[in-house]
């Protein structure tokens, strides 16, 4: 959408009085004491180009008026460009509208200025004015206008007709921009039609069309088109790799990456970000190390991605190395790297380091606050998490839905039922945040752990959408703690519909039956498990770091290249466990 201009932003700016006020104000305030230096010794053009503050623009305009150079199209072009850099298009319009014959370069500068400063509708208005003044547009005019058309429904087709009318139907840059316009609108067929009708295409044209297919994840068409290119450039390779990563086809992305004759920083960062997006955190870290071996320094976003990958794997030593890398290579501790470091140290069990990073951040946004509140809550520092939430509010940072998940989790850990109720109500009353399934899950867990089993069940019944397995699982766990078999069976039956093959729920119910010595029910549940072929499984994994490589292991896992040696060592451990003095724990084993 077009920005709403401030009141009177463009009102009366074309009147002579406006220019006169600028002239008198600027001359008296800016030029009175330094007119010899700034006017006589510096050319007006140099004065315009050296404007370092918005206020100096008024001085430059005053100098132009005084020296009768406001009708010079070249000077006006430069002045409008300077105004654009400071978002002072009011001055640009006021000066341009006083010109007797502004040429196409002046109009182009103003049209581009409006697009750059996010006033696309105004750029289209001045294009119409340009045509009414009988000024013929240039190719540069349409490059800006096509971008503006994204915010004006239906204008793209009319603009395409104008492009043809004024003889730019075969202009490569404009046609390429049109392909990008249709692509951004999701109109891939129209984009391809423009592409197919072009008599000449450059590398940018081909890459733009491949990118259009990538945007809608039509990678077959993207690859087919890329294979028709006279010579595939780096940007096209990167586009294909990114598309396959988004599609989850990591093997194809890896194959393309390995085939690339030349890789740039985008190639490497696309692989790092793609692996992380697909939860292949070990590979993301591995590519990062290979990247640094090539002496390629990633950007801040990629660094935060690598740090987050360390957090997901819980690999503290690698995380510390990556942190040191950011320091040694001069990365600014911004909100992206900062929030990732806070999260990483928290998840790796180093809460004190997370707090140290947090309090040393020069700026903190919502993500930074969420990371430290979540860290405190996860480590059991519930009261400290609540104090941090209060501090966040005092600093006028508005919480979001994620914030309240962490705060309610803290209340659950500490058993703060009334505080949890109060915070839960504030979500709607104070912040207009709609409850989602995670918030309901937190409240069900809070009530269940506090023994308010019936209230938890009532809350589930009041939900506006179907409760998921997490919510019924939280209720079932609360029933286990407080030995409420009646409601436990209700929760278990619901879970059998949602996740009938999850062995954990079966064993939890078996444990409850066994504690009550209801052996017939134990046998019945075990029989049902046998009928369904359900065995006790451990889907979780453990990880270790060896020479900057992360190795993952799961129960009964034999996928690792050194699995034979691992199992030989485990056998030796079992033999040691059989020696006198070792006592096996058998409590709660059924």
Secondary structure, DSSP 4 states (H G I P E B T S, - for coil): -PPPPPTTTTSSTTSHHHHHHHHHHHIIIIITTTHIIIIISS-HHHHHHT--SHHHHHHHHHHHHHTT-TT-HHHHHHHHHHHHHTT-HHHHHHHHTT-SS--HHHHHHHHHHHHHTT-HHHHHHHHHHHHHTTPPP-HHHHHHHHHHGGGSTTHHHHHHHHHHHTT-TT-HHHHHHHHHHHHHTT-HHHHHHHHHH-S---HHHHHHHHHHHHHTT-HHHHHHHHHTSSS--HHHHHHHHHHHHHHT-HHHHHHHHHH-SS--HHHHHHHHHHHHHTT-HHHHHHHHHHHHHTTPPP-HHHHHHHHHHHHHHT-HHHHHHHHHHHHHTT----HHHHHHHHHHHHHTT-HHHHHHHHHT-SS--HHHHHHHHHHHHHTT-HHHHHHHHHHHHHTTPPP-HHHHHHHHHHHHHHT-HHHHHHHHHHHHHTT-PPP-HHHHHHHHHHHHHTT-HHHHHHHHHH-SS---HHHHHHHHHHHHHHT-HHHHHHHHHHHHHH-TT-HHHHHHHHHHHHHTT-HHHHHHHHHHHHHHT-------EEEEEETTEEEEEETT---STTHHHHHHHHHHHHHHHTSTT-----TT--
